[in-house]
Amino acid sequence: MGKQIYERIKKTLSILLLVSFIMFVTDASASARQTNVPRNYQTGYHEGAQDGYKVGYNNGYEDCLKYGKEGVLKKVPAPAIKDNRSKSYKRGYKVGFKKGYLDGYNKGRFKCLKKKR
């Protein structure tokens, strides 16, 4: 009688252990995928901001030399992104590029206008 109870408890615990292991593995893989998405967005944002700043600075400086004080920025150019990147990276890159472009454009024009005085 005691042996049957021990076997039953052993089976129950082994099943619970198996179920908890399966839940742990699926939860770990799901959380790994979720943490990768913000990292991709942040990486894309950072790289886009750097590239956008460089392009915007040069364009702002050139526009200042051509047109002087007149405002000529009508549209921020679309960045070129490789197709093999993830959606979150592309989204972050576009947002970062736009912000970096505007910052660089304004600083480039300001530097040029400061020299012209």
C-alpha positions as CSV (number, residue, x, y, z in Angstrom):
1,M,0.0,0.0,0.0
2,G,2.8,2.4,0.9
3,K,4.6,1.5,-2.3
4,Q,1.6,2.4,-4.5
5,I,1.3,5.8,-2.8
6,Y,5.0,6.5,-3.4
7,E,4.7,5.5,-7.1
8,R,1.7,7.7,-7.5
9,I,3.4,10.7,-5.9
10,K,6.5,10.1,-8.0
11,K,4.4,10.0,-11.3
12,T,2.6,13.2,-10.3
13,L,5.7,15.1,-9.5
14,S,7.4,13.9,-12.7
15,I,4.5,15.1,-14.8
16,L,4.5,18.5,-12.9
17,L,8.2,18.8,-13.5
18,L,7.8,18.1,-17.2
19,V,5.0,20.6,-17.6
20,S,7.0,23.3,-15.7
21,F,10.0,22.6,-17.9
22,I,7.9,23.0,-21.1
23,M,6.4,26.3,-19.7
24,F,9.9,27.6,-18.9
25,V,11.3,26.8,-22.3
26,T,8.4,28.4,-24.2
27,D,8.4,31.5,-21.9
28,A,12.2,31.9,-22.3
29,S,12.0,31.7,-26.1
30,A,9.0,34.2,-26.3
31,S,10.8,36.7,-24.0
32,A,14.0,36.4,-26.1
33,R,12.0,37.4,-29.2
34,Q,10.3,40.3,-27.4
35,T,13.6,41.7,-26.1
36,N,15.1,41.6,-29.6
37,V,12.5,43.9,-31.1
38,P,13.2,47.0,-29.0
39,R,16.9,46.4,-29.5
40,N,16.5,46.3,-33.2
41,Y,14.4,49.5,-33.1
42,Q,17.0,51.3,-30.9
43,T,19.9,50.1,-33.1
44,G,18.1,51.3,-36.3
45,Y,17.2,54.6,-34.6
46,H,20.8,55.3,-33.6
47,E,22.3,54.4,-37.0
48,G,19.6,56.3,-38.8
49,A,20.2,59.4,-36.7
50,Q,23.9,59.3,-37.4
51,D,23.4,58.8,-41.2
52,G,20.7,61.4,-41.3
53,Y,22.8,64.0,-39.4
54,K,25.6,63.6,-41.9
55,V,23.4,63.9,-44.9
56,G,21.4,66.8,-43.4
57,Y,24.5,68.7,-42.4
58,N,25.9,68.6,-45.9
59,N,22.6,69.5,-47.5
60,G,22.0,72.3,-45.1
61,Y,25.4,73.8,-45.7
62,E,25.1,73.5,-49.4
63,D,21.6,75.1,-49.4
64,C,22.9,78.0,-47.4
65,L,25.7,78.6,-49.9
66,K,23.2,78.5,-52.8
67,Y,20.2,80.3,-51.3
68,G,21.5,82.2,-48.3
69,K,18.9,83.0,-45.6
70,E,16.0,81.8,-47.7
71,G,14.4,78.5,-46.4
72,V,14.7,75.7,-48.9
73,L,14.0,72.5,-47.0
74,K,10.7,71.3,-48.3
75,K,11.0,67.6,-47.7
76,V,13.3,65.2,-45.8
77,P,14.7,62.7,-48.3
78,A,13.8,59.0,-47.8
79,P,16.7,56.9,-46.4
80,A,18.0,53.9,-48.2
81,I,17.6,50.8,-46.0
82,K,18.7,47.3,-46.9
83,D,15.8,44.8,-47.4
84,N,17.4,42.2,-45.2
85,R,16.7,44.2,-42.0
86,S,13.8,43.6,-39.6
87,K,10.7,45.7,-39.6
88,S,11.5,47.2,-36.2
89,Y,15.0,48.2,-37.4
90,K,13.6,49.8,-40.5
91,R,11.0,51.7,-38.5
92,G,13.6,52.9,-36.0
93,Y,16.0,53.8,-38.8
94,K,13.4,56.0,-40.6
95,V,12.5,57.9,-37.4
96,G,16.1,58.3,-36.4
97,F,17.1,59.4,-40.0
98,K,14.4,62.1,-40.0
99,K,15.4,63.5,-36.6
100,G,19.1,63.4,-37.4
101,Y,18.6,65.0,-40.8
102,L,16.7,67.9,-39.4
103,D,19.3,68.4,-36.6
104,G,22.1,68.2,-39.1
105,Y,20.4,70.4,-41.7
106,N,19.8,73.2,-39.1
107,K,23.3,73.0,-37.7
108,G,24.8,73.1,-41.2
109,R,22.8,76.1,-42.2
110,F,23.6,77.9,-39.0
111,K,27.4,77.3,-39.4
112,C,27.2,78.6,-42.9
113,L,25.2,81.7,-42.0
114,K,27.5,82.4,-39.1
115,K,30.5,82.5,-41.6
116,K,28.7,84.8,-44.0
117,R,28.3,87.6,-41.4
